[in-house]
């Protein structure tokens, strides 16, 4: 191993230097003075490190392209499955509501024969529709006398009612469907005023 020359001592401040010393060394001198590559250098003595680096880079690029393709395929598959689930859910909902329509048709058909039975028929169809909503996860709520709950109730009016506890529901103007976390519509209520 060749010995390396020691750097010159620093020039004192304000000293005049020889301009020839500031010039860069000739090319052959620079090669002779250049540090030798260490053990972590990319290339070894036979240049095999460049081939290894190229192969590793090609392998990483191949893995990256495969990951992108897998992600694209996953995205497309998810879109197909989501559309299939939406279609199936619409069909299940329609199947639950279909008997309601059938019974409305029957009630209208028999309305001419017995006009008094139309009210009974409409009530039966309404009960069937309420049951269908409950099976879909949206139970009907129309209770009075319960404490006002802002998660379930929508206040439409406030009244003074000496018989009712302040802050309780005294009248339901429109029933609500569903629970607080999965609510289709809140209950429209009139609440007793707090004193």
C-alpha positions in Angstrom: 0.0 0.0 0.0 1.4 3.4 -1.0 2.0 6.0 1.6 -0.1 9.1 1.3 1.5 12.5 1.4 0.6 14.6 4.4 -1.4 17.8 3.8 0.8 20.9 4.1 0.6 23.0 7.3 -2.0 25.8 7.1 -0.8 29.1 5.8 -0.8 31.8 8.5 -3.3 34.5 8.0 -2.1 37.4 5.9 0.9 35.4 4.5 1.7 35.6 0.8 1.3 32.2 -0.9 2.9 31.0 -4.1 0.2 31.0 -6.9 1.5 27.8 -8.3 0.5 26.0 -5.1 -3.2 26.9 -5.6 -3.3 25.2 -9.0 -5.0 21.7 -9.2 -2.7 18.8 -9.4 -2.2 17.1 -12.9 -4.6 14.3 -13.8 -2.0 11.5 -13.2 -1.1 13.0 -9.8 -4.8 13.1 -8.9 -5.2 9.4 -9.7 -2.2 8.6 -7.6 -3.5 10.6 -4.7 -7.1 9.4 -5.0 -8.3 7.3 -2.1 -8.7 3.6 -2.7 -12.3 2.4 -2.5 -13.2 0.9 0.9 -14.8 -2.5 1.6 -18.3 -1.0 1.2 -17.7 0.2 -2.3 -20.3 -0.8 -4.9 -17.7 -2.5 -7.1 -15.2 -5.1 -6.1 -11.8 -5.6 -7.7 -13.3 -7.6 -10.5 -16.3 -5.3 -11.1 -18.9 -7.9 -10.1 -20.7 -5.4 -7.8 -22.2 -3.6 -10.7 -23.9 -6.7 -12.0 -25.3 -7.5 -8.5 -26.6 -4.0 -8.1 -28.2 -4.2 -11.6 -29.9 -7.5 -10.8 -31.1 -6.3 -7.4 -32.5 -3.1 -9.1 -34.2 -5.2 -11.8 -35.7 -7.5 -9.1 -37.0 -4.5 -7.1 -38.5 -2.9 -10.2 -40.2 -6.2 -11.1 -41.6 -6.5 -7.6 -42.9 -2.9 -7.7 -44.6 -3.5 -11.1 -46.2 -6.7 -9.7 -47.5 -4.8 -6.6 -49.0 -2.1 -8.8 -50.7 -4.7 -11.0 -52.0 -6.5 -7.9 -53.3 -3.2 -6.5 -55.1 -2.4 -9.8 -56.6 -5.9 -9.9 -57.8 -5.5 -6.3 -59.4 -2.2 -7.1 -61.2 -3.6 -10.1 -62.4 -6.7 -8.2 -63.6 -4.5 -5.3 -65.6 -2.3 -7.7 -67.3 -5.4 -9.2 -68.1 -6.9 -5.8 -69.5 -3.6 -4.6 -71.8 -3.3 -7.5 -72.9 -6.9 -7.1 -73.6 -6.3 -3.4 -75.6 -3.1 -4.2 -77.7 -5.0 -6.8 -78.3 -7.8 -4.3 -79.3 -5.5 -1.5 -81.7 -3.6 -3.8 -83.3 -6.9 -4.8 -83.7 -8.0 -1.1 -85.3 -4.7 -0.2 -87.7 -4.9 -3.2 -88.6 -8.4 -2.2 -89.5 -7.3 1.3 -91.7 -4.5 0.0 -93.3 -6.4 -2.9 -96.1 -8.0 -0.7 -97.0 -4.5 0.5 -97.7 -3.5 -3.2 -99.6 -6.7 -3.8 -101.9 -6.1 -0.9 -102.5 -2.5 -1.9 -103.6 -3.8 -5.3 -105.9 -6.3 -3.6 -107.4 -3.6 -1.4 -108.1 -1.4 -4.4 -109.7 -4.3 -6.2 -112.1 -5.1 -3.4 -112.8 -1.4 -2.5 -115.6 -1.2 -5.0 -117.3 -4.4 -3.6 -117.3 -3.3 0.0 -116.3 0.3 0.6 -116.3 -0.1 4.4 -113.5 -2.8 4.2 -111.1 -0.3 2.6 -110.1 1.1 6.0 -109.3 -2.4 7.4 -107.4 -3.2 4.2 -105.2 -0.1 4.3 -104.5 -0.6 8.0 -103.4 -4.2 7.3 -101.1 -3.0 4.5 -99.7 -0.3 6.7 -98.9 -2.9 9.4 -97.3 -5.1 6.8 -95.1 -2.2 5.6 -94.1 -1.3 9.2 -93.1 -5.0 9.7 -91.1 -4.9 6.4 -89.2 -1.8 7.6 -88.5 -3.5 11.0 -87.1 -6.6 9.1 -84.8 -4.2 7.2 -83.5 -2.8 10.5 -85.7 0.3 10.8 -88.2 -0.4 13.6 -91.0 2.2 14.0 -91.0 4.5 17.0 -94.0 6.6 18.1 -94.0 6.5 21.9 -95.3 9.3 24.0 -94.5 10.0 27.6 -90.8 9.1 27.1 -88.0 11.6 27.9 -86.9 13.7 24.9 -83.8 12.3 23.3 -82.1 14.5 20.7 -80.5 11.5 19.0 -84.0 10.0 18.3 -86.4 12.9 18.4 -86.9 16.1 16.3 -88.7 18.8 18.2 -91.5 20.3 16.1 -93.3 22.1 18.9 -93.2 22.9 22.6 -96.3 23.1 24.8 -97.1 23.7 28.4 -98.7 20.6 29.8 -99.2 20.6 33.6 -99.9 16.8 33.6 -96.7 16.0 31.7 -93.2 15.9 33.2 -91.1 18.7 31.7 -88.9 17.5 28.8 -91.0 14.6 27.9 -92.7 13.8 24.6 -96.5 14.6 24.8 -97.4 14.1 21.1 -95.9 12.3 18.1 -96.6 14.1 14.8 -94.7 11.8 12.6 -93.3 8.4 13.6 -89.5 7.7 13.2 -87.8 4.6 11.9 -84.6 3.1 13.1 -82.4 3.5 16.1 -80.0 6.4 17.0 -77.0 4.8 15.2 -78.9 3.6 12.1 -81.8 6.0 11.8 -83.9 6.4 8.6 -85.9 9.3 10.1 -86.2 10.8 13.6 -89.5 11.0 15.4 -91.2 14.4 15.0 -92.5 15.3 18.5 -94.1 17.9 20.6 -92.3 18.3 24.0 -93.5 19.6 27.3 -91.8 22.8 28.3 -89.4 22.9 31.1 -90.3 25.4 33.8 
